[in-house]
Amino acid sequence: MKLVLKLLILAVAVTVLSAWTFRLEMDTIYRGADASNMIEEFQAYGLNQTTMIVVGIFKVMCAIFLLLGLKFEKFVTPAAFIMGTFMLAAIYFHLSISDPLIPTAPSAMMFLSCLAIIYLDKKVSKSL
């Protein structure tokens, strides 16, 4: 169970860090509304560049705290909760513009992964 928790933490953190760093301006099949970069995607949702920057800062910070949680367990649940909240919002925005499954799926998978991280972190903490 502890191994699954660590793998989920790594998967969420690495995915988010890659999306908000080197893939920020990259065109991928996961962009909403046929956007070719993150700025265009946020604009499609009716959000401005300042909002995108704030969201990006929070998501990167949460990803870092998840990674720190591999050593300092007290960071795991709060970081996963905040990240999960952002992922739930991402799902909402994808659905609000009628995005198909492919662009919406990563947010949904990250949301479910965050829920699993919270659940497993509580289970692992109780067993220690």
PyRosetta script that sets phi, psi and omega in degrees:
from pyrosetta import init, pose_from_sequence

init()
pose = pose_from_sequence("MKLVLKLLILAVAVTVLSAWTFRLEMDTIYRGADASNMIEEFQAYGLNQTTMIVVGIFKVMCAIFLLLGLKFEKFVTPAAFIMGTFMLAAIYFHLSISDPLIPTAPSAMMFLSCLAIIYLDKKVSKSL")
pose.set_psi(1, -39.6)
pose.set_omega(1, 179.1)
pose.set_phi(2, -64.9)
pose.set_psi(2, -36.9)
pose.set_omega(2, 177.9)
pose.set_phi(3, -65.0)
pose.set_psi(3, -42.8)
pose.set_omega(3, 178.7)
pose.set_phi(4, -62.1)
pose.set_psi(4, -42.5)
pose.set_omega(4, 178.0)
pose.set_phi(5, -59.1)
pose.set_psi(5, -47.8)
pose.set_omega(5, -179.3)
pose.set_phi(6, -63.3)
pose.set_psi(6, -40.7)
pose.set_omega(6, 178.8)
pose.set_phi(7, -65.3)
pose.set_psi(7, -40.3)
pose.set_omega(7, 177.4)
pose.set_phi(8, -65.2)
pose.set_psi(8, -42.3)
pose.set_omega(8, 177.7)
pose.set_phi(9, -59.2)
pose.set_psi(9, -47.1)
pose.set_omega(9, 178.8)
pose.set_phi(10, -62.2)
pose.set_psi(10, -43.6)
pose.set_omega(10, -178.4)
pose.set_phi(11, -62.0)
pose.set_psi(11, -47.3)
pose.set_omega(11, -179.3)
pose.set_phi(12, -65.4)
pose.set_psi(12, -48.5)
pose.set_omega(12, -176.9)
pose.set_phi(13, -61.7)
pose.set_psi(13, -47.9)
pose.set_omega(13, -178.2)
pose.set_phi(14, -66.5)
pose.set_psi(14, -41.0)
pose.set_omega(14, 179.0)
pose.set_phi(15, -61.2)
pose.set_psi(15, -47.7)
pose.set_omega(15, -178.8)
pose.set_phi(16, -66.9)
pose.set_psi(16, -44.2)
pose.set_omega(16, 179.2)
pose.set_phi(17, -61.6)
pose.set_psi(17, -39.2)
pose.set_omega(17, 179.3)
pose.set_phi(18, -69.5)
pose.set_psi(18, -38.9)
pose.set_omega(18, 179.9)
pose.set_phi(19, -65.7)
pose.set_psi(19, -33.6)
pose.set_omega(19, -174.8)
pose.set_phi(20, -102.2)
pose.set_psi(20, 9.6)
pose.set_omega(20, 175.7)
pose.set_phi(21, -124.6)
pose.set_psi(21, -95.0)
pose.set_omega(21, -172.8)
pose.set_phi(22, -72.9)
pose.set_psi(22, -17.3)
pose.set_omega(22, 178.3)
pose.set_phi(23, -100.2)
pose.set_psi(23, 7.6)
pose.set_omega(23, -176.2)
pose.set_phi(24, -56.6)
pose.set_psi(24, -42.2)
pose.set_omega(24, -177.9)
pose.set_phi(25, -105.9)
pose.set_psi(25, 12.0)
pose.set_omega(25, -177.6)
pose.set_phi(26, -88.6)
pose.set_psi(26, 141.2)
pose.set_omega(26, 174.7)
pose.set_phi(27, -82.2)
pose.set_psi(27, 121.6)
pose.set_omega(27, 178.0)
pose.set_phi(28, -133.3)
pose.set_psi(28, 165.5)
pose.set_omega(28, 178.7)
pose.set_phi(29, -71.4)
pose.set_psi(29, -9.9)
pose.set_omega(29, -177.3)
pose.set_phi(30, -92.1)
pose.set_psi(30, -1.6)
pose.set_omega(30, 178.0)
pose.set_phi(31, -73.1)
pose.set_psi(31, 139.5)
pose.set_omega(31, 177.8)
pose.set_phi(32, -76.7)
pose.set_psi(32, 152.0)
pose.set_omega(32, 172.9)
pose.set_phi(33, 53.6)
pose.set_psi(33, 35.8)
pose.set_omega(33, 179.2)
pose.set_phi(34, 59.2)
pose.set_psi(34, 24.4)
pose.set_omega(34, 177.2)
pose.set_phi(35, -69.4)
pose.set_psi(35, 150.2)
pose.set_omega(35, 179.9)
pose.set_phi(36, -102.8)
pose.set_psi(36, -4.9)
pose.set_omega(36, 175.7)
pose.set_phi(37, -156.7)
pose.set_psi(37, 176.0)
pose.set_omega(37, -175.2)
pose.set_phi(38, -65.9)
pose.set_psi(38, -38.1)
pose.set_omega(38, 179.5)
pose.set_phi(39, -60.9)
pose.set_psi(39, -47.3)
pose.set_omega(39, 179.3)
pose.set_phi(40, -63.1)
pose.set_psi(40, -36.7)
pose.set_omega(40, -179.9)
pose.set_phi(41, -64.5)
pose.set_psi(41, -46.3)
pose.set_omega(41, 178.7)
pose.set_phi(42, -64.0)
pose.set_psi(42, -37.9)
pose.set_omega(42, 176.7)
pose.set_phi(43, -62.1)
pose.set_psi(43, -37.8)
pose.set_omega(43, 178.7)
pose.set_phi(44, -62.4)
pose.set_psi(44, -29.7)
pose.set_omega(44, 178.8)
pose.set_phi(45, -85.9)
pose.set_psi(45, -0.2)
pose.set_omega(45, -178.5)
pose.set_phi(46, 81.9)
pose.set_psi(46, 21.1)
pose.set_omega(46, -179.1)
pose.set_phi(47, -110.8)
pose.set_psi(47, 147.9)
pose.set_omega(47, -176.9)
pose.set_phi(48, -91.7)
pose.set_psi(48, 176.7)
pose.set_omega(48, -176.6)
pose.set_phi(49, -66.8)
pose.set_psi(49, -33.9)
pose.set_omega(49, 177.5)
pose.set_phi(50, -61.6)
pose.set_psi(50, -42.9)
pose.set_omega(50, 177.2)
pose.set_phi(51, -61.3)
pose.set_psi(51, -42.4)
pose.set_omega(51, 179.3)
pose.set_phi(52, -60.5)
pose.set_psi(52, -42.9)
pose.set_omega(52, -179.7)
pose.set_phi(53, -64.4)
pose.set_psi(53, -44.5)
pose.set_omega(53, 179.4)
pose.set_phi(54, -62.5)
pose.set_psi(54, -46.5)
pose.set_omega(54, 178.2)
pose.set_phi(55, -60.0)
pose.set_psi(55, -44.8)
pose.set_omega(55, 180.0)
pose.set_phi(56, -61.0)
pose.set_psi(56, -43.1)
pose.set_omega(56, 178.8)
pose.set_phi(57, -61.0)
pose.set_psi(57, -46.9)
pose.set_omega(57, -179.7)
pose.set_phi(58, -64.3)
pose.set_psi(58, -41.9)
pose.set_omega(58, -179.5)
pose.set_phi(59, -66.6)
pose.set_psi(59, -40.9)
pose.set_omega(59, 178.0)
pose.set_phi(60, -65.8)
pose.set_psi(60, -42.0)
pose.set_omega(60, 177.9)
pose.set_phi(61, -61.9)
pose.set_psi(61, -42.9)
pose.set_omega(61, 178.4)
pose.set_phi(62, -63.2)
pose.set_psi(62, -40.8)
pose.set_omega(62, 178.2)
pose.set_phi(63, -61.9)
pose.set_psi(63, -42.0)
pose.set_omega(63, 178.4)
pose.set_phi(64, -64.9)
pose.set_psi(64, -42.9)
pose.set_omega(64, 178.8)
pose.set_phi(65, -65.4)
pose.set_psi(65, -33.9)
pose.set_omega(65, 174.1)
pose.set_phi(66, -62.2)
pose.set_psi(66, -43.9)
pose.set_omega(66, 178.3)
pose.set_phi(67, -64.4)
pose.set_psi(67, -41.0)
pose.set_omega(67, 175.7)
pose.set_phi(68, -62.6)
pose.set_psi(68, -29.4)
pose.set_omega(68, 178.8)
pose.set_phi(69, -64.3)
pose.set_psi(69, -18.5)
pose.set_omega(69, 174.9)
pose.set_phi(70, -64.5)
pose.set_psi(70, -27.2)
pose.set_omega(70, 178.2)
pose.set_phi(71, -104.3)
pose.set_psi(71, -39.5)
pose.set_omega(71, -177.6)
pose.set_phi(72, -116.5)
pose.set_psi(72, 93.4)
pose.set_omega(72, -169.3)
pose.set_phi(73, -58.8)
pose.set_psi(73, -24.3)
pose.set_omega(73, -177.6)
pose.set_phi(74, -64.8)
pose.set_psi(74, -16.7)
pose.set_omega(74, 180.0)
pose.set_phi(75, -82.9)
pose.set_psi(75, -20.2)
pose.set_omega(75, -168.6)
pose.set_phi(76, -63.2)
pose.set_psi(76, -57.6)
pose.set_omega(76, -175.1)
pose.set_phi(77, -63.0)
pose.set_psi(77, -48.0)
pose.set_omega(77, 178.8)
pose.set_phi(78, -60.3)
pose.set_psi(78, -42.4)
pose.set_omega(78, 179.8)
pose.set_phi(79, -65.0)
pose.set_psi(79, -42.4)
pose.set_omega(79, 179.2)
pose.set_phi(80, -66.6)
pose.set_psi(80, -36.3)
pose.set_omega(80, 179.1)
pose.set_phi(81, -65.3)
pose.set_psi(81, -47.2)
pose.set_omega(81, -179.4)
pose.set_phi(82, -65.5)
pose.set_psi(82, -44.0)
pose.set_omega(82, 178.5)
pose.set_phi(83, -61.6)
pose.set_psi(83, -43.4)
pose.set_omega(83, 178.6)
pose.set_phi(84, -60.9)
pose.set_psi(84, -37.4)
pose.set_omega(84, 177.7)
pose.set_phi(85, -64.1)
pose.set_psi(85, -43.3)
pose.set_omega(85, 176.3)
pose.set_phi(86, -63.8)
pose.set_psi(86, -36.9)
pose.set_omega(86, 179.5)
pose.set_phi(87, -69.4)
pose.set_psi(87, -36.0)
pose.set_omega(87, 175.5)
pose.set_phi(88, -64.0)
pose.set_psi(88, -41.3)
pose.set_omega(88, 176.1)
pose.set_phi(89, -63.0)
pose.set_psi(89, -39.7)
pose.set_omega(89, 178.8)
pose.set_phi(90, -62.2)
pose.set_psi(90, -41.5)
pose.set_omega(90, 176.9)
pose.set_phi(91, -60.1)
pose.set_psi(91, -45.9)
pose.set_omega(91, 178.4)
pose.set_phi(92, -55.9)
pose.set_psi(92, -48.2)
pose.set_omega(92, -177.3)
pose.set_phi(93, -66.7)
pose.set_psi(93, -37.4)
pose.set_omega(93, 175.7)
pose.set_phi(94, -61.3)
pose.set_psi(94, -46.1)
pose.set_omega(94, -179.7)
pose.set_phi(95, -67.3)
pose.set_psi(95, -33.1)
pose.set_omega(95, -177.0)
pose.set_phi(96, -65.1)
pose.set_psi(96, -24.2)
pose.set_omega(96, 177.3)
pose.set_phi(97, -110.2)
pose.set_psi(97, 17.2)
pose.set_omega(97, 176.5)
pose.set_phi(98, 58.6)
pose.set_psi(98, 39.8)
pose.set_omega(98, 174.4)
pose.set_phi(99, -63.4)
pose.set_psi(99, 145.9)
pose.set_omega(99, 175.9)
pose.set_phi(100, -72.8)
pose.set_psi(100, -177.9)
pose.set_omega(100, -175.3)
pose.set_phi(101, -61.1)
pose.set_psi(101, -43.8)
pose.set_omega(101, -173.8)
pose.set_phi(102, -57.2)
pose.set_psi(102, -49.2)
pose.set_omega(102, 179.1)
pose.set_phi(103, -71.9)
pose.set_psi(103, -24.6)
pose.set_omega(103, -176.9)
pose.set_phi(104, -84.6)
pose.set_psi(104, -30.1)
pose.set_omega(104, -174.2)
pose.set_phi(105, -57.0)
pose.set_psi(105, -43.5)
pose.set_omega(105, -179.3)
pose.set_phi(106, -60.2)
pose.set_psi(106, -41.4)
pose.set_omega(106, 178.1)
pose.set_phi(107, -63.4)
pose.set_psi(107, -41.2)
pose.set_omega(107, 179.3)
pose.set_phi(108, -65.4)
pose.set_psi(108, -41.5)
pose.set_omega(108, 178.8)
pose.set_phi(109, -66.1)
pose.set_psi(109, -40.0)
pose.set_omega(109, 178.2)
pose.set_phi(110, -67.0)
pose.set_psi(110, -37.8)
pose.set_omega(110, 177.1)
pose.set_phi(111, -62.5)
pose.set_psi(111, -49.1)
pose.set_omega(111, 179.2)
pose.set_phi(112, -63.5)
pose.set_psi(112, -36.5)
pose.set_omega(112, 177.3)
pose.set_phi(113, -64.7)
pose.set_psi(113, -39.4)
pose.set_omega(113, 177.8)
pose.set_phi(114, -65.1)
pose.set_psi(114, -40.7)
pose.set_omega(114, 176.0)
pose.set_phi(115, -61.5)
pose.set_psi(115, -42.6)
pose.set_omega(115, 179.2)
pose.set_phi(116, -65.5)
pose.set_psi(116, -38.8)
pose.set_omega(116, 177.9)
pose.set_phi(117, -60.8)
pose.set_psi(117, -46.3)
pose.set_omega(117, 179.9)
pose.set_phi(118, -61.3)
pose.set_psi(118, -47.3)
pose.set_omega(118, -179.7)
pose.set_phi(119, -60.6)
pose.set_psi(119, -50.7)
pose.set_omega(119, -177.6)
pose.set_phi(120, -66.5)
pose.set_psi(120, -36.0)
pose.set_omega(120, 178.5)
pose.set_phi(121, -62.8)
pose.set_psi(121, -40.2)
pose.set_omega(121, 178.0)
pose.set_phi(122, -66.7)
pose.set_psi(122, -42.0)
pose.set_omega(122, 179.5)
pose.set_phi(123, -64.0)
pose.set_psi(123, -45.2)
pose.set_omega(123, -178.1)
pose.set_phi(124, -66.2)
pose.set_psi(124, -40.7)
pose.set_omega(124, 179.6)
pose.set_phi(125, -62.2)
pose.set_psi(125, -39.4)
pose.set_omega(125, 179.6)
pose.set_phi(126, -68.4)
pose.set_psi(126, -31.1)
pose.set_omega(126, -176.5)
pose.set_phi(127, -80.2)
pose.set_psi(127, -10.0)
pose.set_omega(127, -179.0)
pose.set_phi(128, -84.7)
pose.dump_pdb("model.pdb")
